[in-house]
Amino acid sequence: MTLVLVIGGCHFIGYDTALNLADEGYQVWILDDMNCPGPTGGAERKPGSPRDKDTLTRLVKEADIVYNFYEYDGVNEARLNPREAYVENIDVTYNILEAFTRSHAFRLIHASTAAVYGEQELLPILEDAVKRPKSWYGASKSAGEEAVAGFARERGLEAVILRYFNVYGPGEWNRGNPGVVNAFITAALTGGYIRLEGGGGQVRDFIHVADAVRASLAALNAPPGVYNVGTGRGIAIAELADLIIRIHGEPVEVVIAERRPGDITASIASTAKLSKATGWKPLIPLQYGLKKLYEYYREKLQS
């Protein structure tokens, strides 16, 4: 049986990926230093932390395939804690690669982010666009990517890098930096206010976590390389807020705030490469996904 090690398997995207891998018949080990949002089912939680090099090396040595979802997430969070972002986004990635030199594992699927692109003139963004990260978070993730790609070329490792765009959905609160969808829905349900940084004109590509997980599984059979994971459709943050308010059905206070340092103007994925390579495509329309997520959060708050 193929053994898959999911590093960061309690993180957002990583958790559902681990559960789905187990359901598909893989032997799955999870290594993380945060609590999983629920039971791990057929996946086995291993003690220890990805930051512990000895534990990491021992587990990678026994695996056939490795996923890396472990990261220090968030533009603002990384700006405030640059050392932590370095350790989790660069140092741990290096330790994973070093562990491969002692392992028979043949494939690494490495989770990255659209933040590596920074500002791009041409939209949607192709994978071969020159990376121009505007934040330390984006730069640290870009450095991790370069380490993976260089190691793979030198050592013959099958490396797949997935650049996730704005992923939302159930379990989002378990990430280190809950995203704007989570914040807006929570504000609507708890009587808070929606904060539009920079006026909300920034455009983002929101993809449901179920579609993102399907992309993670498709990466098992994708040719080595870099792939975007998004929908190919963008929406302004202010429009997203309006959509959530309409789903809520009652007025929600909206506050205009200053734009965050490192924030980019527009980010929309070209998804043709992953689709052509694996047949994957996003299936969940944004409005449907938001409505279902709103209902899920409402039930969770009432329980």
Steps between C-alpha positions, in 0.01 A plus 500: 500500500630845409588703808424871476636742760297821527709764673266770625213253478297688762527827306228631272504303170748253649245348738239424235772379263621250761147372564431460128829317444409255776154451349663417167698216656838660571677448830512856635710650776442855626778707655402837642539710813145639505175331589305344216151648457341157542563124504771374267300193392721259312801732521743446787616800699871473583642667812745785459541815298622574146740741667675207666757389246551150642127423496465641151794301367378175654151529351607618155745209487211253524262675258444445129334836431518820707262795508615824662218726619696629797541878489484828685196646329405859432649820364446706813589215735833441325575873503449508876688174564761472223717252688212255542417530130863425419507190720172351376510605133871460426686311772247216533488471120878461495480231768240311296727509196798386703290211634434389141870422464450222756167379366363286218213752462468600136245783493458827693180703464576843641228753586579857400298814441398760243680754720826403325377681187452843655364759257454369146396702196355205310196321640424218548847414627694224327740278693800629305439862603802662664452487877489843667391443860402821681508352850732300722237225502509482120879522495540224759265272307685582178828404667348168605387440142846570362656259747255225398547563127880514520524188713265316265704589193825398669380178662235380255217541751145514363391837640157656448451855627139613543440875518166533676310822451238612756364179651187517714262248655429292812803470725638839403510608864766235563758681289739741668349787307125461436418661168268779398204269427514363852531852643205638302263211574595504868434876513157456344400220738633657821389859451848625424615716213661431166837666460590601145871571492590748228134535407457142381595555138759222508407205276550142614439151365307302763500121477307265725707268716333193349627602156843578646515154659406338171793686345726370778395144416539561126862597573573137579499428126598839358828539314758672722474878483316805629120529486252769594197399706219751454182552300612746233235747619555808713275703726569827681506474879224762525284289268573196714378693804178598318443138401538379858271776630233395248534138613467616861184692412554779754714816502860466616716797589786557256810691608765631262855449629851567375652260254743249648868511410584232245143478371467456124242647264385198304563125503323261263628154407540342163398139568554359151831328583367282782181430308691386192741287704245321719146581388437689824275805497321699770138399542350716778369846398586776747143600585401138569812439708445816706134415565586150620785631714274767653247229593778283642636783717149595616431143614839483671435821693153380606619160620 
